[in-house]
């Protein structure tokens, strides 16, 4: 889409120097908050992992924290945005399959799990769009 098809006020907002960083911060915020909460309550994080039937829960909880925080920090950089997005996409995909298997539920629970599953899929799409946006801004003269 060329800039000519975007209304001027929207194009002006999109041209602000920090808009891509703010948008990426918004997209990364659930992972930053979740990673920080898990870091501050490691026992709760380990119990969450164990609740999914995964072992060893301590090691996996540490890996989740590292993935959420490390992936987010990389995503917030311009140079390694693509890597952070890839890490968080992989994490989100795996975590969504493990924690929200909507096909195993019935009734209202199935509807809730389905909605959550597809909300997480939308986050994956958001990461792809963010990387495209950062790359297109980097390619400008």
N, C-alpha and C positions, 0 to 999 in steps of 0.2 A: 504494500500500500504506500503510495507516495504521500508526502506531506500536504499536497494540494487537496487531498480528500479529507483531511482532518480539519475540523473547525479551528479557527485561529486561537480562541481561548485555550482549547485543549492542547494544541501544538505549542503554545507558549508555556503551559505547565510542563509538558513533556520535555521541553528544551532546558528547563532549569537544571543547573549543574549537578545538584544532589538528588534529583528525583529518582534516578535509578538506584542509588544507595538506599534511600528511604523505602522504596518499593521492595528491595531485596531484604531489608531489615524487617519489614512487615511479614514477608513470606517466611523468613527464618525464625521469627519470634516464637512460634510454638516449640520449635526444636531447642532454641536457646533456653526458654523457660523450663521445658521438661528436663533438659540436661542438667540445669542448675538445681532444680528441685531434687532430682535423683542424686546428684552429688552431695547435697546437704542431708539427704535421707537415704543413705546407701542401703540400709537394711530394708526400707520400703521398696527400693528399686529391685533388690534381690528377690523380695517376696513377689513382686509383680512378674518377674521373669519366671520364678518357680510356679506361679499361678497359671502360666501358659504351658507348664509341663516340661520346661527346658532346664537342662543341667549342663555344666555346673553354674548355678545361679549367680554366684559372686563374680565369676569371670565374665559371664555374659552381661551382667549388669554394668560392669566396668566398660565393656566393649560398647554397650549402648550409649553410655555417657560420653565416651570418647568420640563415638560416631556423631552424636547429636551436636556436641559442642565444637568438635574439630571440623565437621562438615559445614556447620553454620559459619564459623570464622572464615573458612576458605571461600564459602559462597559470598561473603561480604566483601571480598577483595575483587578487584577488577581482573587481575592476572589469573587467579585460580578460581574464579567464579564457576567455570565449567566443571572443575574437579569437585568443588563443594556441592554443586547441584547433583552431580553424578552419585556422590556418596549418599546424599540425602534422598535421592530418588530410589537407589537400591535399598536403603534402610526402610523407607516408607512402603515400598512394594512388599518387602518381606514381612515387616511388622503388620501391615494391613492383612496380608494373607493369614498370618498366625493369630491375630487378635480379633479379626472381624470376618470369620468365615460364614457369611450370611446364608449360604446354601445349607448350613446345618441347623438353622433355626426355623421355628414355625410362628405363625401369627404376627402379633405386634413386634416381637423381638426380631423377627426376620426383616420387617420393614425398617426398624431402627438400624440394624446391622448393615442392611443394604445401603441405606442413606450414608452411614459413616464410611463404608467401603468406597462409595463413589465420591464422597467428599475428599477422601485421601487421594483418589485417582485425579481429582481436580488439582490438588496440590502438586502432584507430579507434573501435570501440564503447566502449572504456574512456574515451576523450576525451568522447564524447557523455554517458556516464553521469556523468562528473565535472562537466561543465557543469550538468547537471540537478541534481546534488547541491548544488553551490555556489549555484545559483539558489534551490533550495528552502530552504536554510539562510538565505539573504538575505531571503527572504519571511517568515520567522518573526517574530512580534512581539517 
